Amino acid sequence: MMSDEQHASSHPHRLILVVEDEPTLATAIAQRLAFEGWATRVAGDGRSAVRTAEQIKPDLVIMDIMLPVMDGITATKLIIAQRPVPVLMLTARDDESDKVRGLQAGADDYMTKPFSMRELIARCNALFRRVDRAKQIALNAENEKVLEYGPLTINPSQRLVTLNGKPVHLTPTEFDLLATLARRPRTVLTREKLLEEVWDWVDASGTRTVDSHVKALRHKLGAELIRTVHGVGYAFEPPAETTSQKSSHSEQ
């Protein structure tokens, strides 16, 4: 078994901002994160969270939705507007609308209270891996063809999406999910496959993270672009009038 010092050194140094108005829970989260080797700062309300994020530039934000002074949804929007950063949203209600609102605000993932610290650490690790992998994918995507599907254009190298010629703001996770589906149009990908490829979660049974992110994508891009295969997963359905990749432009 690893000692505390060995365990703490097993993760690269990261700075995590914990935004939670329940002091006992905030302290417990911060202590467990510190045990994992991560530096932490705690904010007790949304407004102070925005100020702290601007000062310390965290690598990850753990954000409660229900906060005094300024709610977590508003605080998340303001923090991401300052500087893109992965956000793990905490909600006390198992309410799908709360989760979708959080994802639409720019959060990458969510957890419902009460939760185990073990799962929280697993989610943080997965988000860090996703960020690191996204950087590598962006480097590898420099020569990847732009995907054009009717009014929808996906540029993997620039990580840009336009719909009817207008840019669509997607979170990093939303972009990765869309690109993963769009690279294999009309192919049904299971939730487990998507969790593995987009979130790097090998064992995430029971989570509805994929479903919530699909709802957020549909809200931004239209419900018809992603087809639900009940009991299995999802498939990208390109508009019938055009199903082509923008190869001619990339070859010029």
N, C-alpha and C positions, 0 to 999 in steps of 0.2 A: 504494500500500500504506500502511496506517495505521502511524504510529509507535507505540512502546510506550505513550506518554502518551495518545495519541488512543484506542488500543485499551482502555486501562484505564478511560477515562472513558466508554466506550460502554455500560456497565452501571450501573444505580443501585446505591448502596451497600448491600451486604448482608453479614451476618455468618454465616459457615459454620463449624461445628464438625466437624473431621475426626477420627474415632476409628479409629486404625490402629496396631497394635503393631509393624509393620515400619518402622523409622525411615526407611529409604531411600524407601519408597513414600509414607509420610506426608509427608515433606519434598517429594517430587516433586508430590504432589497439592496441597499448600499453596502451593507456588511457582506452579503453573499457575493456581490459583484467584486468587492475588494478581495475576497478569498480567492476568486478566480484570477486575480492578478490585474484587474482593471481599475483605473482611477475613476472616482465618482464625484459628482457634485449633486446637491439636492436643492430643488426649488419647491415651495409649498403652494404656489398659485401660478396661473398662466402668465400674468404680466411679468413677474420676476423671472419666469422661465425664459421669456423672450429676451429679456435683458442679459440674463446669464449666458444664454446660447450665443449671443452676439459677442460677449466677452471671451468665452473660453473655447468657442468653436468645437463642440463635441463631435466625436465619431459616431455616436448613436444617442438617440433620445428615447427614453421610456416615459410615455405621456399618459396620464390619467385623463379621461374625458370630463368627469365631473370635478371642476375646480372652482375655488372662489376667485373673485376679482375678474378673471377672464377664463372662459372655458377652454378645455383642451383642444377642441376643434379649431377655434380661432387662433390659439397659440401655435398650433401646428402649422397653419397656413402662414403665419408671420415668420416663424423660424425658417421654414423652407424657402420663403421669399428672400430671406437674407442670404441663405447658403444651403444648397442641397445637402440633406443629411438623412440617413434612414431613421424612421420613427416607428417604434413599437407602441401601439395604443392599448391602454388598459380600460376596460369597461366593466362596471358592476352589474350591468344588465345583459342578459343573453338576448339582445334585441338586434335583429338583422339590420334595421334601419340605422341604429347607432354605428354599427360596424361599417356599413356602406358609406355613411357620412364621414367617418374617420378616414377611410381609404380615398374617398373623393377629395378630402382635404390634403392628401399627400402622404398619409401613413402607409408604410410598407406591410405591416402585419398588425394583428390585434390578439389580445388574450382576454378572456372573461374571468373576472374574479368569482370565487377564490381560485387560485392557481398554485401549482407546486413550484418551488424555487428551481427544482431540477428542470422543469419544462421551460421556465423563464431563461435559464442559462442556455438551454438548447436553442431557443428562438434567437437569442442574442448571437450565439455562435453562427447560426444559419444566416442571419442578416449580414454579419461580417464576411462570411464566405461568399455570399452573393455579391456584395460590393467589390470584393477582390476579384471575383470571377468576371464581373461585368467589365472591369477595367481590362482584363485580359481578352475578353470577347471583343471589346471595342478595338483593341489593337489588331486582332485577327480578322475583324470585319472591314478593314480598310479597303480590301479589294472585293468585298461581297457585293453582289448586284443589288441595286435598288429594286424593291418589290412594288409593282404597280398593280392594283386591283380596282379597276374602274376609278371611282373618285378618291380612293384611298391609296396613299403612297407611304411606304415605310422605307426609311433610309437607315440601314443598320450601322454604317460607319459613323454617321453624324447623330445617330439615335434621335432622329426627327420623324414625326408623323404629321401628314397633312390630310385633310378631308375636304374635298371640293376646293382645293387650293389654299385652304386656311390651316395654319398650324394648330395642332391639338396638343395641349399639355398633358403628358402622361408621367406618372411617377416612374422611377427606374424599374420597379417590379412590374408595373402595368406594361411598360414597353417590352420587357423581357418575355412576359406572358404572351403578348400579342405577336411578337416576332417568332416565338417558338411555334405558335399555332399557324401563323401565316406562311412559314417556310414549308409546311406540309398541308397545303389546302385540301379540304374535304377529308382529311385523315383524322379519324377519331383517336384522341389521346386521352388516356385514363387520368383521373385525378392523381393517382400515385405517380404516373409518369411525369406529369406536369410539376408535381411537388419535388420530384427528384431533379428534373432539368432546370427549373426556374428557381426553386428555393434551396436546392441541395439537401432536401430532407429525404432520407432513405426510409425512415419509419415514422410516419405521421398519421396513423390511422385515427379516424374520428374527427379530424380537423375539417372545417368548412372554409378555410382560407381561400382555396381556389374559387369556390362558388362566389364568395364576396368580391374577389377581384374581377371575376367575369362580369358581375353586376355593375361594378364601377366602369369597366370598359364599355359595356353596352350603353351605359348612361352617356358616355362621351362620344361613342362612335355609331350607335344604333344597334338595336337588338338583333337585327337580321344577320349581322356579320359573324356571330358565334352561335353555333347550333348546339343545343343540349341533347346529349344521348343519355336518356334516363338510366340511372344505375351503372353507367360506364364512365362518361366524361364529356369532352367537348370537341367540336371540330370547327375550323375556320371555313366559312362559306363565302367565297368571293362573289361579287356581283356578277350576274349572268353575262352581261355585255362584254366584260373584259376579264381574262384570266391570263395575264402575261407578266413576265418580269422585264424590267427595264434594262435589257442586256445591251441594246444598241448604244445607249448613252454611255455605259460603263466601258464599252470597247473603243469608243472614240477617243 
